Amino acid sequence: PLSSGMILLTWQKIAPTSLLYQISPTLNMKILIILGLASTMLGGWGGLNQTHLRKILAYSSIAHMGWMTIIALINPSLMLLNLLIYIIATLTLFLMLNFASVTKIKSLTNLWNKSTPMTMAILLTLLSLGGLPPLTGFMPKWLILQELVSNKNITIAILMAMSALLSLFFYMRIIYASTLTMFPTTNNSKLQWSYPQTKTINIIPTLTIISSLFLPLSPMFISLTH
């Protein structure tokens, strides 16, 4: 179920990240670089050929863990900021997918005809997870790259930025498949009957705004992480 996937990708990351934060002064930077690059590359390549949204988000989770791992020694507070923004964006996305009962890209295509605002919010959150400016998800990646460059890890910063393009590519593929193409369907009518929803969406608009439009608050977060 989507609720189980949401717990696995959000709540379960708090414990290992807390341990990393506590032992961060004793960590080896070379090992962190290898683990971080391997996670981002694996998460990017693994999600390229997936059609299930849960699998795509699972590989995205692996890639985001790589970003958190590589900055654990240099700036542990930035690792926690990355985790917080990732959890908010992933929570938003899973709540919207659960509300719309969407698990595949094909279902997301059909959702465009039922609820266009919900589809737009899902796609906006996906782009934020991919780290596309000017959305909130760009902020932790930008700050992590800035810290790597300031610590003379320019090559690592370039490789991390290139690996982020892989994740952004499969998010863009979802957007292309769900908005610019139409999957074959037995229903001849593009517009489907809209049934009244029984699920509540009170928290979804607030979470969507937080996970998408908080980039202007970057100076405040920079002051908190230094």
N, C-alpha and C positions, 0 to 999 in steps of 0.2 A: 504493500500500500504506500501511497505518497506520504502519509504521516510517518511511517517507519523510516522511509528514506530521508525525510526532513530531520528526524532525530539523529540518524546516523551521520548526516553531513553537517550538522550544526552542534548539537549538544555534546557529541562524542569527541569533538575537537578541543573542547575546553580543557580537559584533563591533561592530554599530552602537551598542549601549548603552555599550560601552567608549569609543568615540570621543566620544559625547555627554558621558560623564563627564570625559574629558580636556579637552575644550574648553568645559566648562560655564561657567567665569567670563566667557567672551567672548560668550555667547549673548544674544539679544535676548528679553526677557520677553514682549513683545507677539506676536512670531512664535511663541514656544512656546505661548502661550495659544491662538492661532488653530489651530495644528497639533494641540494636545491636544484641544480641543473638537471639531474636525472628525473626529479619529480616533475619539473615544468615541461621537459621534453616528452616524458611518458604521458603526462596528462594532455598535452597538445596533440601528439600523434594518435593516441588512443581514441580521442573523441571525434576524429575526422570522419570516420566511416560509420557512425552510429545513427540510428533512426529513433531510438527510444530516448525520450528526454531525461529519464532517470539515469540512464547510462552516461549520457552527455554531461549531466551535472556531477556524476561520480568522478569522471575523468577531470572535470573542471576543479573538483575538490582536491584532487591529487596535485594539479598544477598550482593551486593557491597555497597548498601546504609547502610547496617548494619555495615560494616567495617568502613565507613566514620563516622557514628554516634558515635561509641564506642570510637573513638580517638579524638572527637571534643573538649573535655575539656582538655585532657592531652597535645595534640600537634595539634592545629588548622591548622598549616601550612602543616602538614602531611596529614590532611584531604583534603586540596586543591590539593596536589600532587596526592593523590589517585584518586580524581575526574578527574584530567587532564589526567592521564594514562588510566583511564576507558573510558573517552570520546574518546580519540584517538583510542583505540582498538575497541570500539563499532562502531565508525564511519568507520574505516577500514573494519570491518566485514560487515556492512550494504552496503557499496559501492560495495564490491565484490559480495555479494548476489544479489544486484540489477543488477549488470553487467551481472551475469550469470543467472538471473531470477530464483533463487532457493528460495523456501519457505518451503520445507519439506525435511526430511532426505532422502526420496526416490529420490527426484530430485538431491540431493547432490551425491547420488550413481551414477546416470546417468552422472553427470558432470565429474566424474573421467575418463570416456571414451572420453569426448569431450575436456577437458582442464585439464590435470594433474597438470601443474604448478599452475593454479588458485585454484584447490582443495587443493593442498599442502599449499598454502598461507592461505586459509580459515581455515584449520585444525591447522596450526601454530598459527594463531590469536586466535582460540578457546582455545588452550592450554595456551596461554598467559593470556587470560581472567580468566582461571581457576587458575592461579597463580603457574604454574609449572616451577621450575627452569630448565635451566638458562635463561628464557624468561623475558621480561620487567615486565609482570604482577606479577611476584614473588616479585619484589622490594617493592611495597607499603605494601603487606601483611607481608613481613619479617620485615620491619621497624615498622609497627604497633605492631606486636608481641613483638619486642624488647622493644618498649616503654611500653607496658603493663607489661612485666616482670620487667623492671627497676623501675616501680611504684608499685611493689609487688602485681600485679594482675595475679599471675601465673596460678591459676585455670581458670580464664577467658581466658587467652591466650591459654590454652590447649583446652578449649571448642571451641574457635574461629577457631583454627587450625583443629579440628575435623570436624567442620561444613564446612570448605573449601574443605574437602575431598568429601563431597556430591556433590558440584558443579563440582569438577574435575571429579567425576565419570560419571555424565551425559554428560560431554564433551567427555570423553573417549568412552562412549557408541556411540556417534555420529561418532567418528573416526572409531570405530570397524565396525559399520553398513555401513559406506560409503566406506571403503577400503578393509575390509576382508570378507565381505559378498556381495552377489548379489541378489537384490530383484527380484521377479518374474516379467518378462516383456514379452510382446507379440513379441518384436523384437528379432529374433534369433541371430542377429549379435551383438557382444559386442562392436564393433567399429561403431560409428555413423558418418555420413557425417558432416564435419566441414564447416559451413557457415561463410562468412566474417562478422566480428563484426562492427557495426556502432557506438557503444558507446565508449567513450574515457576512457582510464585507466591511464592517465598521473600521477595522484596524488596517485594512489593505491600502486605502489612499494615503494614510500617514506614513506607512512603511515604504510605499512607492516613492513618496517625496524625499524621505531620508536617504533611500538607496540610490537616488538619481540626481538630486539637485543640491547636494551639500558641498560641492567643490569650492564655491566662494568662501567657505569657512576654513579653508586650508591653513591660513596664517594662525588661527586659533589652535588647530591640531598640531602645527609645527612647534608652537610654544609649549604645548603640553608634553610633546615627546622629546624635548631637549632639556 
